[in-house]
Amino acid sequence: MTGTNSHTPGPWIPQRADSHFWHVDAPPPSKRGSAVRVATTIRGKADTLLIAAAPDMLSELKLAADRLEMALEELSNVSEWIRPDVPTVKDGVRALLGAAHDHDWVGAARAAIAKAEGGAS
């Protein structure tokens, strides 16, 4: 993880504790240890499942941001050598690059990652 903050490693497992509470537990850090309680909520199953999915979502978001950044860089390079007599392809590439720039998809993903890791939001 980047920075000094790191989360409890997953997988996180949602469990109903009783009629009011839900727990999210992580596996024990060692074979002799006990499960690590990550969260307790009274909000119900939906919130518990979302909390339990957080480590996987963070990991996949990091991978997606990296791949999107590389793909956009490649598209920038490709748009330079697309034949001018194929305007629909060139226009499509330009439109995609424009949308990525306007919406800053990579920047939004990186901001969400930083927030999850305790950085600036």
C-alpha positions as CSV (number, residue, x, y, z in Angstrom):
1,M,0.0,0.0,0.0
2,T,1.1,3.5,-0.6
3,G,1.6,5.9,2.3
4,T,1.7,4.9,6.0
5,N,-1.9,3.7,6.3
6,S,-2.7,0.2,5.3
7,H,-5.9,-1.8,5.8
8,T,-6.4,-5.2,7.2
9,P,-5.7,-7.7,4.4
10,G,-8.7,-9.4,2.9
11,P,-10.7,-11.4,2.2
12,W,-13.2,-9.8,4.6
13,I,-16.1,-12.0,5.5
14,P,-19.6,-10.7,6.3
15,Q,-21.4,-12.5,9.1
16,R,-24.7,-12.0,10.8
17,A,-24.0,-11.8,14.5
18,D,-27.6,-11.7,15.8
19,S,-31.0,-10.1,14.9
20,H,-29.5,-6.6,15.1
21,F,-25.8,-6.7,14.3
22,W,-23.6,-7.7,11.4
23,H,-19.8,-8.2,11.6
24,V,-17.1,-8.1,9.0
25,D,-14.1,-10.2,9.9
26,A,-10.8,-10.8,8.3
27,P,-8.8,-14.0,8.6
28,P,-6.3,-14.3,11.5
29,P,-2.9,-12.9,10.9
30,S,-1.3,-16.2,11.9
31,K,-2.5,-19.8,12.3
32,R,-2.6,-19.4,16.0
33,G,-4.5,-16.1,16.0
34,S,-8.2,-15.4,15.9
35,A,-10.2,-13.6,13.2
36,V,-9.8,-9.8,13.1
37,R,-13.0,-7.8,13.5
38,V,-13.0,-5.1,10.8
39,A,-16.4,-3.7,11.4
40,T,-19.7,-4.1,13.2
41,T,-22.9,-2.5,11.8
42,I,-26.6,-2.4,12.6
43,R,-27.3,-1.1,9.1
44,G,-28.0,-4.6,7.7
45,K,-26.8,-7.0,5.1
46,A,-26.3,-4.6,2.2
47,D,-23.9,-2.3,4.1
48,T,-22.1,-5.3,5.5
49,L,-21.6,-6.8,2.0
50,L,-20.3,-3.4,0.7
51,I,-17.8,-3.1,3.6
52,A,-16.7,-6.7,3.1
53,A,-16.1,-6.1,-0.6
54,A,-13.9,-3.0,0.0
55,P,-10.4,-4.7,-0.2
56,D,-11.3,-6.3,-3.5
57,M,-12.8,-3.2,-4.9
58,L,-9.7,-1.2,-3.9
59,S,-7.4,-3.7,-5.5
60,E,-9.4,-3.8,-8.8
61,L,-9.7,0.0,-8.9
62,K,-5.9,0.3,-8.7
63,L,-5.5,-2.2,-11.5
64,A,-8.2,-0.5,-13.6
65,A,-6.6,3.0,-13.1
66,D,-3.2,1.7,-14.2
67,R,-4.6,-0.1,-17.2
68,L,-6.8,2.9,-18.2
69,E,-3.8,5.2,-17.9
70,M,-1.7,3.0,-20.2
71,A,-4.5,2.5,-22.7
72,L,-5.1,6.3,-22.9
73,E,-1.4,6.9,-23.4
74,E,-1.3,4.3,-26.2
75,L,-4.4,5.8,-27.8
76,S,-2.7,9.2,-27.8
77,N,0.3,7.7,-29.6
78,V,-2.0,5.8,-32.1
79,S,-4.0,8.8,-33.0
80,E,-0.9,10.4,-34.5
81,W,-0.4,7.7,-37.1
82,I,-4.0,6.8,-38.0
83,R,-4.4,7.4,-41.7
84,P,-6.2,10.6,-42.5
85,D,-8.4,8.8,-45.0
86,V,-10.1,6.9,-42.2
87,P,-11.7,9.8,-40.4
88,T,-14.3,7.8,-38.4
89,V,-11.5,5.8,-36.5
90,K,-9.5,8.9,-35.9
91,D,-12.6,10.9,-34.8
92,G,-13.5,8.0,-32.5
93,V,-10.1,8.0,-30.9
94,R,-10.1,11.7,-30.5
95,A,-13.6,11.6,-28.9
96,L,-12.5,8.9,-26.4
97,L,-9.4,10.9,-25.5
98,G,-11.5,14.1,-25.2
99,A,-14.0,12.3,-22.9
100,A,-11.2,10.9,-20.8
101,H,-9.6,14.3,-20.5
102,D,-12.9,16.1,-19.7
103,H,-14.0,13.6,-17.1
104,D,-10.5,12.8,-15.8
105,W,-11.3,9.1,-15.2
106,V,-7.8,8.2,-14.1
107,G,-7.7,11.2,-11.7
108,A,-11.0,10.3,-10.2
109,A,-9.9,6.7,-9.6
110,R,-6.6,7.9,-8.1
111,A,-8.5,10.3,-5.8
112,A,-10.8,7.4,-4.6
113,I,-7.7,5.2,-4.0
114,A,-6.0,8.0,-2.0
115,K,-9.1,8.5,0.1
116,A,-9.3,4.8,0.8
117,E,-5.7,4.8,1.9
118,G,-6.0,7.8,4.2
119,G,-4.6,10.4,1.8
120,A,-6.2,13.5,0.4
121,S,-9.8,13.2,-0.9
